[in-house]
Amino acid sequence: MRVNNHEEKLLIDKIGLFHQKKGMSPIESRIMAFFMIREEELFSFDDVVKGMQISKSTASTALRSLVDRNILTHIKLNGSRKRYFKLKAISIEEEAVELKTSMSAFRNILNESLKHRNDQESSKFLMLKKRLNACDFLINKIDDLIVEYKTIFS
């Protein structure tokens, strides 16, 4: 279960760095990458500790956070006291709703900040207004894109 392959380690780092840039902690991002690239579907707590070569406390904290953030889920197999973790299956619709919710929250913050500005001709105001317009555009397109996606891939 241990990551021994050099290419696998590089891929875990690459995926991990991508998720770190999106705000995930370094260890959480690498555990998520570990789950993504390994062929196994289920991982015990010990599998994660050994595979990632991390301490139990580090693994426990990161796994709990990933479960809380709906990235991983855990199950118990019949006859086993161990919990097994796996990537949570999420539909394109769920991802779209999360994206739309996040963008809407950001859009609301932008809109509120623009209302408090008196410098409506400044480059900063215009830049923020462009971001607001982009949010509006993308938010309004998400539902159409889901319908199109379902048409093409269902």
N, C-alpha and C positions, 0 to 999 in steps of 0.2 A: 504494500500500500504506500510505502515511502516514495517520495519523488526523487528518483535517482537520475533520470534521464536529463541531460543538459538542455535539450530542446524543450522539454516539458517545463523545466525551471524558468527558461527564458520566456516561454509563453505565459506562465503564471505571472511573471513580473510585468509583461506587456499588458495583459488584461488588468492586472492589479493597478498599474499606473493610470490606465484609462479611468477606472472607477475612483481612484484617489482624486483625480482632477474634477470629478463630479461630487466630491465631498465625503467619500467613504474613507474610513480609517485604513491605514496601510495593511493591517492584519486582516481586517474584514474583507478588503478587496482581494487579497491573495487567497483567503479561504474560499471566497466565491469563485475565483478563477480555478482553484483546485477542484471544486465541484463541477465546474463547466467542462474541464478538459479530461477528467478521468472517465473511463468507460463505465465504472460502477455507478449504479443509481443511488444506492443507500450507503451512508457512511456512519459508523458508530463514532462516539466521542473519541475513543481511543484511536480509531482510524485517522481522525483529523489531527490529533496530537502527534502521532507517529509520522503521518504523511507530510505534515507541514513542519515537523520538528520544532514544535512550540510547547510552552508550558501548559499545564492543565488549566491554570487560572486564566491565562491569556485566551486559550481556546474557549473556555466557558463563557467569558465575557463577550467575545466576538460572536460565538454561536447564538447566544441569547439576543444580542443586538440584531443579528441577521434574521432571526425568527420574528422579533418584534417589528422589524421593518418589512415583513412579508416577502423576504427574499428566499428564505429557507423555511421549510416546515419540518416537523419531527413526528415520528410514529413509533409505536412499540409493536414488535412482532410477537405473535402468539408464542407463549412459553419462554419469552426472554424478558429480563428486567432492564435490558439496555434500551436506550432511546437511539433511534436511527434518524439521521438528518438527510434531507434531499432538497434539491432546488424546487421551489414552489412553482407549480404550473400556473401560468397567468395567461389569460386570453388577450388577444390584441385589443378587444374592447376594454378590458380592465386597464391595460397600459394606456390606452387612449384617454380614458376617464382620468387617470392619474396625471397624465400630461396636461390635459385640459384644465384640471383643477389647479395644478401648479402654475400654469401660464396665466390663468384667470387671477390668481392671488397676486402674482407679479404685476399683472396689468392694473389691478386695483391700486397697488402701491404706487406705480408710475403715475396713474391718473391723479391720485391724491397729492402726490408731490408736485405735479404740474399746476394744480389748482392754487398752491401756495406760493407760486413764483410770480413775480411782477415783471420779469425780464423776458417777455414773450418773443423778442426778436434776437435774443442771444443765441450763440451757437450751441450752448449747453441745453437750453430749452428746446431748440429745434432737434437736437440729437435725441433727447428724451421723448419728444413727440413722435419721432420716427420709430423709436422702439415701441411706443404705445400702439402706433398704427400697425407695426409688424405683429405684435401680440394679437390685436383684434383680427387681423387677416388670418393668422394661423389658427386661432381659436375657432373661427368660423369655418375653416376648411377641414378640421379634424373629423367631424361627423361624415362629411362627404367622402373623405379618404377611407374611412372604415367601410362604408358601403361599397366603394370601388374595390377595396381589398377583398371583401367577401365575394364579390362578383368574379374576380379574377382567380382567387385561390380556393374557393369552396367547391 
